């Protein structure tokens, strides 16, 4: 009986510790600090820089707009900034997550500081955490001025009266999500003449590593960076990201800088129209028509940085259709 009492006390103690931990995670987090007091001047230079970043580098408009998935690479079909793209369990996400409306219709009541905090730390106006399909973990590593520029740009978007559902994370992510926001660690935009450093900065902004790596529970598996293999699930099957390291057999080691740039710029040709998919055909999640708008010097800088990354031998099966029953 004495042993049972001791075990009972230990169990009770563990329950209390767990309960305290849950209360702290639920009520005390996220804690990335208050939103900064900001009033961003909407200069033409900032708006233009923000337009370039939001549409072609950080590709905010990729998620916060409507894409036509009946066409190759899901080109935008309108609704710029109106939100609504869904990331669901069928796609491998732990819940239902919706990209919100970021036009002035939805953000009119937000201060610049509240938008800045959301973009760079993952905490919204009301202090609630954002699921990291929103890449605040990367945006918080950029130059503050670039974030100011993006905010200046979205402040000028045409207001869209769209009402997006609240995201619904599954258990236990609905609790763990409070631990995901993090304080920003800003950097300074490198000089374009330092091509590798500048390319690394752009890689952070574009998020290439997030998709072109193996992932586990939403995190990049260490040692697989840029080696491809992330799976994108759909009703028709699975698409895997390619290896973009300079491995000569399984990556892009045989590509020239010119070929790399041309792969993107093919989608800027005036005659290009994204082809319609055939029934059952798998699509790519890569927003080619958006990244295609990057400046050639930026694409060459990204190639220069990728050339410094350790080559990884990883042969990818890109497309795997579901077997017809």
Secondary structure as a PSIPRED ss2 file (coil, helix, strand):
# PSIPRED VFORMAT (PSIPRED V4.0)

   1 X C   1.000  0.000  0.000
   2 X H   0.000  1.000  0.000
   3 X H   0.000  1.000  0.000
   4 X H   0.000  1.000  0.000
   5 X H   0.000  1.000  0.000
   6 X H   0.000  1.000  0.000
   7 X H   0.000  1.000  0.000
   8 X H   0.000  1.000  0.000
   9 X H   0.000  1.000  0.000
  10 X H   0.000  1.000  0.000
  11 X H   0.000  1.000  0.000
  12 X H   0.000  1.000  0.000
  13 X H   0.000  1.000  0.000
  14 X H   0.000  1.000  0.000
  15 X H   0.000  1.000  0.000
  16 X H   0.000  1.000  0.000
  17 X H   0.000  1.000  0.000
  18 X H   0.000  1.000  0.000
  19 X H   0.000  1.000  0.000
  20 X H   0.000  1.000  0.000
  21 X H   0.000  1.000  0.000
  22 X H   0.000  1.000  0.000
  23 X H   0.000  1.000  0.000
  24 X H   0.000  1.000  0.000
  25 X H   0.000  1.000  0.000
  26 X H   0.000  1.000  0.000
  27 X H   0.000  1.000  0.000
  28 X H   0.000  1.000  0.000
  29 X C   1.000  0.000  0.000
  30 X C   1.000  0.000  0.000
  31 X C   1.000  0.000  0.000
  32 X C   1.000  0.000  0.000
  33 X C   1.000  0.000  0.000
  34 X C   1.000  0.000  0.000
  35 X C   1.000  0.000  0.000
  36 X C   1.000  0.000  0.000
  37 X C   1.000  0.000  0.000
  38 X C   1.000  0.000  0.000
  39 X C   1.000  0.000  0.000
  40 X C   1.000  0.000  0.000
  41 X C   1.000  0.000  0.000
  42 X C   1.000  0.000  0.000
  43 X C   1.000  0.000  0.000
  44 X H   0.000  1.000  0.000
  45 X H   0.000  1.000  0.000
  46 X H   0.000  1.000  0.000
  47 X H   0.000  1.000  0.000
  48 X H   0.000  1.000  0.000
  49 X H   0.000  1.000  0.000
  50 X H   0.000  1.000  0.000
  51 X H   0.000  1.000  0.000
  52 X H   0.000  1.000  0.000
  53 X H   0.000  1.000  0.000
  54 X H   0.000  1.000  0.000
  55 X H   0.000  1.000  0.000
  56 X H   0.000  1.000  0.000
  57 X H   0.000  1.000  0.000
  58 X C   1.000  0.000  0.000
  59 X C   1.000  0.000  0.000
  60 X H   0.000  1.000  0.000
  61 X H   0.000  1.000  0.000
  62 X H   0.000  1.000  0.000
  63 X H   0.000  1.000  0.000
  64 X C   1.000  0.000  0.000
  65 X C   1.000  0.000  0.000
  66 X E   0.000  0.000  1.000
  67 X E   0.000  0.000  1.000
  68 X C   1.000  0.000  0.000
  69 X C   1.000  0.000  0.000
  70 X C   1.000  0.000  0.000
  71 X E   0.000  0.000  1.000
  72 X C   1.000  0.000  0.000
  73 X C   1.000  0.000  0.000
  74 X C   1.000  0.000  0.000
  75 X C   1.000  0.000  0.000
  76 X E   0.000  0.000  1.000
  77 X E   0.000  0.000  1.000
  78 X E   0.000  0.000  1.000
  79 X C   1.000  0.000  0.000
  80 X C   1.000  0.000  0.000
  81 X C   1.000  0.000  0.000
  82 X C   1.000  0.000  0.000
  83 X C   1.000  0.000  0.000
  84 X C   1.000  0.000  0.000
  85 X C   1.000  0.000  0.000
  86 X E   0.000  0.000  1.000
  87 X E   0.000  0.000  1.000
  88 X C   1.000  0.000  0.000
  89 X H   0.000  1.000  0.000
  90 X H   0.000  1.000  0.000
  91 X H   0.000  1.000  0.000
  92 X C   1.000  0.000  0.000
  93 X C   1.000  0.000  0.000
  94 X C   1.000  0.000  0.000
  95 X E   0.000  0.000  1.000
  96 X E   0.000  0.000  1.000
  97 X E   0.000  0.000  1.000
  98 X E   0.000  0.000  1.000
  99 X C   1.000  0.000  0.000
 100 X C   1.000  0.000  0.000
 101 X C   1.000  0.000  0.000
 102 X C   1.000  0.000  0.000
 103 X C   1.000  0.000  0.000
 104 X H   0.000  1.000  0.000
 105 X H   0.000  1.000  0.000
 106 X H   0.000  1.000  0.000
 107 X H   0.000  1.000  0.000
 108 X C   1.000  0.000  0.000
 109 X C   1.000  0.000  0.000
 110 X C   1.000  0.000  0.000
 111 X C   1.000  0.000  0.000
 112 X H   0.000  1.000  0.000
 113 X H   0.000  1.000  0.000
 114 X H   0.000  1.000  0.000
 115 X H   0.000  1.000  0.000
 116 X H   0.000  1.000  0.000
 117 X H   0.000  1.000  0.000
 118 X H   0.000  1.000  0.000
 119 X H   0.000  1.000  0.000
 120 X H   0.000  1.000  0.000
 121 X H   0.000  1.000  0.000
 122 X C   1.000  0.000  0.000
 123 X E   0.000  0.000  1.000
 124 X C   1.000  0.000  0.000
 125 X C   1.000  0.000  0.000
 126 X C   1.000  0.000  0.000
 127 X C   1.000  0.000  0.000
 128 X C   1.000  0.000  0.000
 129 X E   0.000  0.000  1.000
 130 X C   1.000  0.000  0.000
 131 X C   1.000  0.000  0.000
 132 X C   1.000  0.000  0.000
 133 X C   1.000  0.000  0.000
 134 X C   1.000  0.000  0.000
 135 X C   1.000  0.000  0.000
 136 X H   0.000  1.000  0.000
 137 X H   0.000  1.000  0.000
 138 X H   0.000  1.000  0.000
 139 X H   0.000  1.000  0.000
 140 X C   1.000  0.000  0.000
 141 X C   1.000  0.000  0.000
 142 X C   1.000  0.000  0.000
 143 X C   1.000  0.000  0.000
 144 X H   0.000  1.000  0.000
 145 X H   0.000  1.000  0.000
 146 X H   0.000  1.000  0.000
 147 X H   0.000  1.000  0.000
 148 X H   0.000  1.000  0.000
 149 X H   0.000  1.000  0.000
 150 X H   0.000  1.000  0.000
 151 X H   0.000  1.000  0.000
 152 X H   0.000  1.000  0.000
 153 X H   0.000  1.000  0.000
 154 X H   0.000  1.000  0.000
 155 X H   0.000  1.000  0.000
 156 X C   1.000  0.000  0.000
 157 X C   1.000  0.000  0.000
 158 X C   1.000  0.000  0.000
 159 X C   1.000  0.000  0.000
 160 X C   1.000  0.000  0.000
 161 X C   1.000  0.000  0.000
 162 X C   1.000  0.000  0.000
 163 X C   1.000  0.000  0.000
 164 X C   1.000  0.000  0.000
 165 X C   1.000  0.000  0.000
 166 X C   1.000  0.000  0.000
 167 X C   1.000  0.000  0.000
 168 X E   0.000  0.000  1.000
 169 X E   0.000  0.000  1.000
 170 X C   1.000  0.000  0.000
 171 X C   1.000  0.000  0.000
 172 X C   1.000  0.000  0.000
 173 X H   0.000  1.000  0.000
 174 X H   0.000  1.000  0.000
 175 X H   0.000  1.000  0.000
 176 X H   0.000  1.000  0.000
 177 X H   0.000  1.000  0.000
 178 X H   0.000  1.000  0.000
 179 X H   0.000  1.000  0.000
 180 X C   1.000  0.000  0.000
 181 X C   1.000  0.000  0.000
 182 X C   1.000  0.000  0.000
 183 X C   1.000  0.000  0.000
 184 X C   1.000  0.000  0.000
 185 X C   1.000  0.000  0.000
 186 X C   1.000  0.000  0.000
 187 X C   1.000  0.000  0.000
 188 X C   1.000  0.000  0.000
 189 X C   1.000  0.000  0.000
 190 X C   1.000  0.000  0.000
 191 X C   1.000  0.000  0.000
 192 X C   1.000  0.000  0.000
 193 X C   1.000  0.000  0.000
 194 X C   1.000  0.000  0.000
 195 X H   0.000  1.000  0.000
 196 X H   0.000  1.000  0.000
 197 X H   0.000  1.000  0.000
 198 X H   0.000  1.000  0.000
 199 X H   0.000  1.000  0.000
 200 X H   0.000  1.000  0.000
 201 X H   0.000  1.000  0.000
 202 X H   0.000  1.000  0.000
 203 X H   0.000  1.000  0.000
 204 X H   0.000  1.000  0.000
 205 X H   0.000  1.000  0.000
 206 X H   0.000  1.000  0.000
 207 X C   1.000  0.000  0.000
 208 X H   0.000  1.000  0.000
 209 X H   0.000  1.000  0.000
 210 X H   0.000  1.000  0.000
 211 X H   0.000  1.000  0.000
 212 X C   1.000  0.000  0.000
 213 X C   1.000  0.000  0.000
 214 X C   1.000  0.000  0.000
 215 X E   0.000  0.000  1.000
 216 X E   0.000  0.000  1.000
 217 X C   1.000  0.000  0.000
 218 X C   1.000  0.000  0.000
 219 X E   0.000  0.000  1.000
 220 X E   0.000  0.000  1.000
 221 X C   1.000  0.000  0.000
 222 X C   1.000  0.000  0.000
 223 X C   1.000  0.000  0.000
 224 X C   1.000  0.000  0.000
 225 X C   1.000  0.000  0.000
 226 X C   1.000  0.000  0.000
 227 X C   1.000  0.000  0.000
 228 X C   1.000  0.000  0.000
 229 X C   1.000  0.000  0.000
 230 X C   1.000  0.000  0.000
 231 X E   0.000  0.000  1.000
 232 X E   0.000  0.000  1.000
 233 X E   0.000  0.000  1.000
 234 X E   0.000  0.000  1.000
 235 X C   1.000  0.000  0.000
 236 X C   1.000  0.000  0.000
 237 X E   0.000  0.000  1.000
 238 X E   0.000  0.000  1.000
 239 X E   0.000  0.000  1.000
 240 X E   0.000  0.000  1.000
 241 X C   1.000  0.000  0.000
 242 X C   1.000  0.000  0.000
 243 X C   1.000  0.000  0.000
 244 X C   1.000  0.000  0.000
 245 X C   1.000  0.000  0.000
 246 X C   1.000  0.000  0.000
 247 X C   1.000  0.000  0.000
 248 X C   1.000  0.000  0.000
 249 X C   1.000  0.000  0.000
 250 X C   1.000  0.000  0.000
 251 X C   1.000  0.000  0.000
 252 X C   1.000  0.000  0.000
 253 X C   1.000  0.000  0.000
 254 X C   1.000  0.000  0.000
 255 X C   1.000  0.000  0.000
 256 X C   1.000  0.000  0.000
 257 X H   0.000  1.000  0.000
 258 X H   0.000  1.000  0.000
 259 X H   0.000  1.000  0.000
 260 X H   0.000  1.000  0.000
 261 X H   0.000  1.000  0.000
 262 X H   0.000  1.000  0.000
 263 X H   0.000  1.000  0.000
 264 X H   0.000  1.000  0.000
 265 X H   0.000  1.000  0.000
 266 X H   0.000  1.000  0.000
 267 X H   0.000  1.000  0.000
 268 X H   0.000  1.000  0.000
 269 X C   1.000  0.000  0.000
 270 X C   1.000  0.000  0.000
 271 X C   1.000  0.000  0.000
 272 X C   1.000  0.000  0.000
 273 X C   1.000  0.000  0.000
 274 X C   1.000  0.000  0.000
 275 X C   1.000  0.000  0.000
 276 X E   0.000  0.000  1.000
 277 X C   1.000  0.000  0.000
 278 X C   1.000  0.000  0.000
 279 X C   1.000  0.000  0.000
 280 X C   1.000  0.000  0.000
 281 X C   1.000  0.000  0.000
 282 X C   1.000  0.000  0.000
 283 X C   1.000  0.000  0.000
 284 X C   1.000  0.000  0.000
 285 X C   1.000  0.000  0.000
 286 X C   1.000  0.000  0.000
 287 X C   1.000  0.000  0.000
 288 X H   0.000  1.000  0.000
 289 X H   0.000  1.000  0.000
 290 X H   0.000  1.000  0.000
 291 X H   0.000  1.000  0.000
 292 X C   1.000  0.000  0.000
 293 X C   1.000  0.000  0.000
 294 X C   1.000  0.000  0.000
 295 X C   1.000  0.000  0.000
 296 X H   0.000  1.000  0.000
 297 X H   0.000  1.000  0.000
 298 X H   0.000  1.000  0.000
 299 X H   0.000  1.000  0.000
 300 X H   0.000  1.000  0.000
 301 X H   0.000  1.000  0.000
 302 X H   0.000  1.000  0.000
 303 X H   0.000  1.000  0.000
 304 X H   0.000  1.000  0.000
 305 X H   0.000  1.000  0.000
 306 X H   0.000  1.000  0.000
 307 X C   1.000  0.000  0.000
 308 X C   1.000  0.000  0.000
 309 X C   1.000  0.000  0.000
 310 X C   1.000  0.000  0.000
 311 X C   1.000  0.000  0.000
 312 X C   1.000  0.000  0.000
 313 X C   1.000  0.000  0.000
 314 X C   1.000  0.000  0.000
 315 X C   1.000  0.000  0.000
 316 X C   1.000  0.000  0.000
 317 X C   1.000  0.000  0.000
 318 X C   1.000  0.000  0.000
 319 X E   0.000  0.000  1.000
 320 X E   0.000  0.000  1.000
 321 X E   0.000  0.000  1.000
 322 X C   1.000  0.000  0.000
 323 X C   1.000  0.000  0.000
 324 X C   1.000  0.000  0.000
 325 X C   1.000  0.000  0.000
